[in-house]
């Protein structure tokens, strides 16, 4: 049975932080409440983000890990839907990892084909992505989706999807994915903790 909470009645970030020995931080101004969970000198931040466009708005759930990069490695992974198929037709490049089940489901883009293929050789990472990813998973130098670029050598491991996630089990699976990604990226010396994290 899924643990799905009504976000109007209960604060899922407070519950999630408490369950994982993390820190709950109340939102202020335009920032939402958030949960911060530490793993291996990295901070994994769960929150919500609202994108405004004129009179309309769209809320997203985000998972963000700030880090230092010494090699500028970036990637983006998202499901192969109609829009992404159109992008491929009009010239957007994608990478195949030669695992048909995964290649059929996802678009993979990166500035280093060998590194992203090596990362996705981790079966647990692939399984967690296939199970959980409904939005975008990426390493980027943009500050949390649509904000300006970060300073030199500062990057983010980032996941975002439309809507509020109210399923605690899905959040746990996303946490497991990020822990596995951090472990693998750190092992390959692709990410380093921020000293002020």
Helices and strands as residue ranges (DSSP letters): H 12-19, E 23-25, E 34-39, E 42-53, E 56-68, E 75-79, H 82-89, H 100-105, E 106-110, H 113-119, H 123-132, E 136-140, E 154-162, H 168-187
